Amino acid sequence: MHLDAEAFEKLVVDELDKLPDDMVAGLENVVFVVEDRPENGDDLFGIYEGFALTERGQYGMGELPDRIVVYRHAHLAACANEAELRGEVHTTLVHEIAHFYGIDDEQLHELGWA
């Protein structure tokens, strides 16, 4: 599947807007970023970079924002059409937001979001 960077970013924003309010309302000091692929060459759909709410001690003023990165190339390689792509992006967003809330990969797997 092919989708240029601008169209993919729009799709990610559309899927982010579809997430339940109670899931995104608690996101504080988090930015969402779309990149083509990880710099280290890993084959990832996305990554959460930051400190989960459960790991924050004295977190506050002056902290750089946490980042949720969605990788375009991995998504496009795994999906045959836009419906599949939207589903995979949705799953990636839920998965990475869950890490913000302190839910680890094992719990996400149990919940069906791995």
N, C-alpha and C positions, 0 to 999 in steps of 0.2 A: 504494500500500500504506500502511496505517496501523499504527503501533505506538507506544504512549506511551513517554515517556522512560524510565520504570522498566523496562518490558519490553525495550526496546532495549538498555539497559545490561546487563541480565541475559544477553541474547543475546551481547553482546560478551564478557562474562566467560566464558560457555560456550565461545565460539570460542577465546578466549585459552587456556583450560584444555586445549583439544585440540591446541595447537601442540606440536611435539616438544620434549622436555626440553632437548636440546642447543641449541635455538634460544633458549630463554628463560633458560637457566641463567646465561648471561653478562651478562644485563641487570643493570646495577648503577646505582643511584640514578636510576631511571626510574619515572615514574608514568603510568598510563593514565587518560585522561579522556574522557568522552563529552560532547559539546556539540551543540546543535541545528545550528548553522552557524557558519562563520568570521565574526568581527566585521567584517572588511573586505568581506564579500559575495562573496568568491571561491567558485567552485563546486568544492569539494574533498571527497573522501571522508575524508581524514585528513591529518595533518601530523606530522612529527617536529620538535620544537623542542629544540635542545641542541647538544652537541658530539659528533660521532662519535668512536668509539674511536681512529680513525686521525688525528684532529685534536687529541687531548688531549695537553697537555704536562704541566704540574704540576697535575693535577686531583686534588682530594682533599677533605679535611675542610672543611665550611662551604659547599660548592657547593650551589646550589639543584638539585633534581632535574631531569633532562631530562623532557620531556613527549611522550607520543604521544597525539594527540587524534584521536578517531573522530567524524565528523560524522553525526548521525542523519538530517537532512533529505535530504542528497544520496543516502544509501543508500536511503532509502525511495522517493525519486523514481525511482531507477534500477531498482528491483526489483519484480516482479509478485507474488512469493510468498515464503514464508519460506525455502524451499530456495535461491532466488536470493540472498536477503538474507544468509543464512549464508555462501554462497560469496563474496559481495562483501566482507563483513566479514573473512572469513578472508584474502582477498587483500590487503585494506588493512592488516591487522595484520602480515602477512609483509613487505609493502612498507615500512612505517614502521619496523619492527624492523631491516630490512636497512639503512636509513639510519643507525641507531645503530651498526651494525657497519662503516659507511663505504662501503657499496655505493650508487653514485649511480643516478640515473634511467636513464641510458643502459645501464648494466650490468643493471639490473632489467628493462628492455625486452628485452634479449638473452636473459635467463633466463625470460621470459614472465610476469613479476610486475609489469608496469607498469600 
